[in-house]
Amino acid sequence: MKADLTELDQLDIPGLIDLSESVGWDYDEFEVRTLLESGRVFGHKNSAGSIVSSSAIIPYDTKLASIGMVIVHEEFRGLGLAMEAIRKCAESINGDRSLMLIATKEGMPLYEKMGFKTVDYISKFLCDQFVPVKIQKHDGLFIEDFNQSDFAQLVDLDGAAFGDRRSVFLRNRISQSKQCLVVKNNNGEIIGYGLSIQGPVNLILGPIAAADPDTAALIAEKLALHHKGKLRIDVPEGRADFMSYLERSGFVKTNTPPVMMKNPAAMPQRDNSLYAIASQAFG
């Protein structure tokens, strides 16, 4: 079967959604558009012009790029399409960046073959019905809706939490979000923030960055509180207190996929304030 590798664009959004649905993933128009506006997407098309593979790369501001939406249609597996698309992604960015991805169980052998190494794990939590938990009052903290004047501080806070500044992605993600909240102290400094994204199945909570687990829980609760429907949040390892709060609120851990990196195979320097990632495509 012949399939040609090409760069995909806005006109390919319906085809990418169809490809996602073919493997049971729930990408929608808004999520795919954010991928395209924040990075580049490559994929193979068959002789009929249908998209049969995809791989996205989102380069962040300095030293890191995230790879996501690695999908191959069932009928075109075993032909090396995923490896070819991922390599094209890596070749498309400037500089010697570290590459990060969150692997599926099926994808791990391919990534290991390409030189990626496991450096961390993410815990995926799902919730059918959110149950508010009484959180200890935070004197001197103020939680409010994001304002454009907060953007520079938010990018700095996220950069320290994530390990690289993500200004283009955050601008696009905030625009996509259902809600974006910031937590400020008495001096008006932002010490935490969080986003919620409405997907076709779940309201996704993340990224969330905060000074401590209680502040992270406060943000998560405000984002989830009035939502009638399913919720999802992906939490980095080592967040036992926050995970305990999530479980008391009705979340159930369903999967623990690995975070894998290449060039070099080490996690970026983080300040221990990341409590939820944006998504498995964006890291």
FENJOCOR-V22945 format. One record per pair of residues at least 24 apart in sequence whose C-alpha atoms are under 10 Angstrom apart, sorted by the first residue. I is the first residue (numbers start at 1). J is the second residue. If there is no record, write none. Layout:
I/J
I/J
This chain:
1/46
1/47
1/75
1/76
1/79
2/44
2/45
2/46
2/47
2/76
2/79
3/43
3/44
3/45
3/46
3/47
3/48
3/49
3/50
3/51
3/52
3/53
3/76
3/79
3/81
4/43
4/44
4/45
4/46
4/47
4/49
4/51
4/52
4/53
4/81
5/42
5/43
5/44
5/45
5/46
5/51
5/52
5/53
5/54
5/81
5/84
5/85
5/88
6/41
6/42
6/43
6/44
6/45
6/51
6/54
6/85
6/88
7/40
7/41
7/42
7/43
7/44
7/54
7/55
7/56
7/85
7/88
7/89
8/36
8/40
8/41
8/42
8/43
8/44
8/45
8/51
8/54
8/55
8/56
9/33
9/36
9/37
9/40
9/41
9/42
10/36
10/37
12/41
12/50
12/51
14/51
15/45
15/49
15/50
15/51
15/52
16/41
16/43
16/50
16/51
16/52
16/53
16/54
16/69
16/71
17/51
18/50
18/51
18/52
18/73
19/50
19/51
19/52
19/53
19/54
19/71
19/72
19/73
19/74
20/52
20/53
20/54
20/69
20/70
20/71
20/72
20/73
21/73
22/52
22/71
22/72
22/73
22/74
23/71
23/72
23/73
23/74
25/69
25/71
25/201
26/199
26/200
26/201
26/202
27/69
27/199
27/200
27/201
28/198
28/199
28/200
28/201
29/199
29/200
30/173
30/176
30/177
30/197
30/198
30/199
30/200
31/173
31/176
31/197
31/198
31/199
31/200
31/281
32/56
32/69
33/172
33/176
34/58
34/169
34/170
34/171
34/172
34/173
34/175
34/176
34/282
35/68
35/69
35/169
35/172
35/173
35/281
35/282
37/168
37/169
37/172
37/173
38/166
38/167
38/168
38/169
38/170
38/171
38/172
38/173
38/282
39/65
39/66
39/67
39/89
39/92
39/93
39/168
39/169
40/67
40/89
40/92
40/93
41/67
41/68
41/69
41/70
41/85
41/86
41/88
41/89
41/92
42/69
42/70
42/84
42/85
42/86
42/87
42/88
42/89
42/92
43/70
43/71
43/72
43/81
43/82
43/84
43/85
43/86
43/88
43/89
44/72
44/73
44/76
44/81
44/82
44/84
44/85
46/76
52/76
52/77
52/81
53/77
53/81
53/82
53/84
53/85
54/81
54/82
54/85
54/86
55/81
55/82
55/83
55/84
55/85
55/86
55/87
55/88
55/89
55/281
56/85
56/86
56/88
56/89
56/90
56/281
56/282
57/86
57/88
57/89
57/90
57/92
57/93
57/99
57/100
57/101
57/281
57/282
58/89
58/93
58/99
58/100
58/166
58/168
58/169
58/281
58/282
58/283
59/89
59/90
59/92
59/93
59/94
59/97
59/98
59/99
59/166
59/168
59/169
59/282
60/97
60/159
60/163
60/164
60/165
60/166
60/167
60/168
60/169
60/170
60/282
61/159
61/164
61/165
61/166
61/167
61/168
61/169
62/95
62/96
62/97
62/98
62/163
62/164
62/165
62/166
63/94
63/95
63/96
63/97
63/98
63/99
63/163
63/164
63/165
63/268
64/95
64/96
64/97
64/98
64/99
64/100
64/163
64/164
64/165
64/166
64/261
64/263
64/267
64/268
65/89
65/90
65/93
65/97
65/98
65/99
65/100
65/101
65/164
65/166
65/261
65/282
65/283
66/90
66/97
66/98
66/99
66/100
66/101
66/102
66/261
66/280
66/281
66/282
66/283
67/99
67/100
67/101
67/102
67/103
67/261
67/280
67/281
67/282
67/283
68/100
68/101
68/102
68/103
68/279
68/280
68/281
68/282
68/283
69/101
69/102
69/280
69/281
69/282
70/101
70/103
70/104
70/107
70/281
71/107
80/110
82/107
82/110
82/111
83/110
83/111
83/113
83/114
86/111
86/114
87/114
96/263
96/264
97/262
97/263
97/264
98/261
98/262
98/263
98/264
98/265
98/266
98/267
98/268
99/260
99/261
99/262
99/263
99/264
99/265
99/266
100/259
100/260
100/261
100/262
100/263
100/264
100/265
100/266
100/267
100/268
100/281
100/282
100/283
101/258
101/259
101/260
101/261
101/262
101/280
101/281
101/282
101/283
102/256
102/257
102/258
102/259
102/260
102/261
102/279
102/280
102/281
102/282
102/283
103/256
103/257
103/258
103/259
103/260
103/280
103/281
104/255
104/256
104/257
104/258
104/259
104/280
105/256
105/257
105/258
108/257
108/258
108/260
111/260
111/261
111/262
112/260
112/261
112/262
114/262
115/260
115/261
115/262
115/263
115/264
115/265
116/259
116/260
116/261
116/262
116/263
116/264
116/265
117/258
117/259
117/260
117/261
117/262
117/263
117/264
117/265
117/266
118/257
118/258
118/259
118/260
118/261
118/262
118/265
118/266
118/267
119/258
119/259
119/260
119/261
119/262
119/265
119/266
119/267
120/236
120/237
120/238
120/256
120/257
120/258
120/259
120/260
120/261
120/266
120/267
121/235
121/236
121/237
121/238
121/255
121/256
121/257
121/258
121/259
121/260
122/233
122/234
122/235
122/236
122/237
122/238
122/255
122/256
122/257
122/258
122/259
122/276
122/277
122/280
122/283
123/233
123/234
123/235
123/236
123/237
123/238
123/239
123/243
123/252
123/253
123/254
123/255
123/256
123/257
123/258
123/276
124/232
124/233
124/234
124/235
124/236
124/251
124/252
124/253
124/254
124/255
124/256
124/257
124/276
124/279
124/280
125/231
125/232
125/233
125/234
125/235
125/243
125/246
125/247
125/250
125/251
125/252
125/253
125/254
125/255
125/256
126/202
126/203
126/204
126/230
126/231
126/232
126/233
126/234
126/246
126/247
126/250
126/251
126/252
126/253
126/254
126/255
127/202
127/203
127/229
127/230
127/231
127/232
127/233
127/246
127/247
127/249
127/250
127/251
127/252
127/253
128/202
128/228
128/229
128/230
128/231
128/232
128/250
128/251
128/252
129/224
129/227
129/228
129/229
129/230
129/231
129/249
129/250
129/251
130/221
130/224
130/225
130/226
130/227
130/228
130/229
130/230
130/231
130/246
130/247
130/248
130/249
130/250
130/251
131/221
131/224
131/225
131/246
131/247
131/248
131/249
131/250
131/251
132/221
132/222
132/224
132/225
132/226
132/245
132/246
132/248
132/249
132/250
133/217
133/218
133/221
133/245
133/246
133/248
133/249
133/250
134/218
134/221
134/249
135/214
135/215
135/217
135/218
135/221
135/245
136/214
136/215
136/217
136/218
137/214
137/215
137/218
138/185
138/214
138/215
138/218
139/185
139/186
140/184
140/185
140/186
140/187
141/183
141/184
141/185
141/186
141/187
141/188
141/189
141/190
141/191
141/192
141/215
142/182
142/183
142/184
142/185
142/186
142/188
142/190
142/191
143/181
143/182
143/183
143/184
143/185
143/190
143/192
143/193
143/215
143/218
143/219
143/222
144/180
144/181
144/182
144/183
144/184
144/193
144/219
144/222
145/179
145/180
145/181
145/182
145/183
145/193
145/194
146/174
146/179
146/180
146/181
146/182
146/183
146/193
146/194
146/195
147/180
147/181
147/182
148/174
150/182
150/188
150/189
150/190
153/189
153/190
153/191
154/182
154/189
154/190
154/191
154/192
154/193
154/194
154/209
156/190
157/190
157/191
157/192
157/193
157/209
157/210
157/211
157/271
157/273
157/274
158/192
158/193
158/194
158/207
158/208
158/209
158/210
158/270
158/271
158/273
158/274
159/209
159/269
159/270
159/271
159/274
160/209
160/268
160/269
160/270
160/271
160/272
160/273
160/274
161/207
161/208
161/209
161/210
161/211
161/268
161/269
161/270
161/271
161/272
161/273
161/274
161/275
162/207
162/209
162/267
162/268
162/269
162/270
162/271
162/272
162/273
162/274
162/275
162/276
162/277
162/283
163/267
163/268
163/269
163/270
163/271
163/272
163/274
164/268
164/269
164/270
169/282
170/195
170/207
170/278
173/197
173/207
173/278
177/204
177/205
177/206
178/203
178/204
178/223
179/205
179/222
179/223
179/224
180/206
180/207
180/208
180/219
180/223
181/208
181/219
181/220
181/222
181/223
182/208
182/209
182/210
182/219
183/209
183/210
183/211
183/215
183/216
183/218
183/219
191/215
191/273
192/216
192/218
192/219
192/273
192/274
193/219
193/220
194/218
194/219
194/220
194/222
194/223
194/275
194/276
194/277
194/278
195/219
195/220
195/223
195/276
195/278
196/220
196/222
196/223
196/224
196/231
196/232
196/233
196/278
197/223
197/231
197/232
197/278
197/279
198/230
198/231
199/230
199/231
199/232
201/229
201/230
201/231
201/232
202/229
202/230
202/231
202/232
202/233
203/227
203/228
203/229
203/230
203/231
203/232
203/233
204/230
204/231
204/232
204/233
204/234
204/276
204/277
204/278
204/279
205/231
205/232
205/233
205/234
205/235
205/276
205/277
205/278
205/279
206/232
206/233
206/234
206/235
206/274
206/275
206/276
206/277
206/278
206/279
207/233
207/234
207/235
207/274
207/275
207/276
207/277
207/278
207/279
207/282
207/283
208/233
208/234
208/235
208/273
208/274
208/275
208/276
208/277
208/278
209/272
209/273
209/274
209/275
209/276
209/277
210/272
210/273
210/274
210/275
210/276
211/271
211/272
211/273
211/274
211/275
212/241
212/242
212/272
212/273
212/274
212/275
213/239
213/240
213/241
213/242
213/243
213/245
213/273
213/274
213/275
214/241
214/242
214/245
215/242
215/275
216/242
216/245
216/273
216/274
216/275
216/276
217/241
217/242
217/243
217/245
217/246
217/249
217/275
220/245
220/246
220/275
220/276
221/245
221/246
221/249
232/279
233/275
233/276
233/277
233/278
233/279
234/275
234/276
234/277
234/278
234/279
234/280
234/283
235/274
235/275
235/276
235/277
235/278
235/279
236/274
236/275
236/276
236/277
236/283
237/275
237/276
238/272
238/275
239/272
239/273
239/274
239/275
239/276
242/275
242/276
243/275
259/283
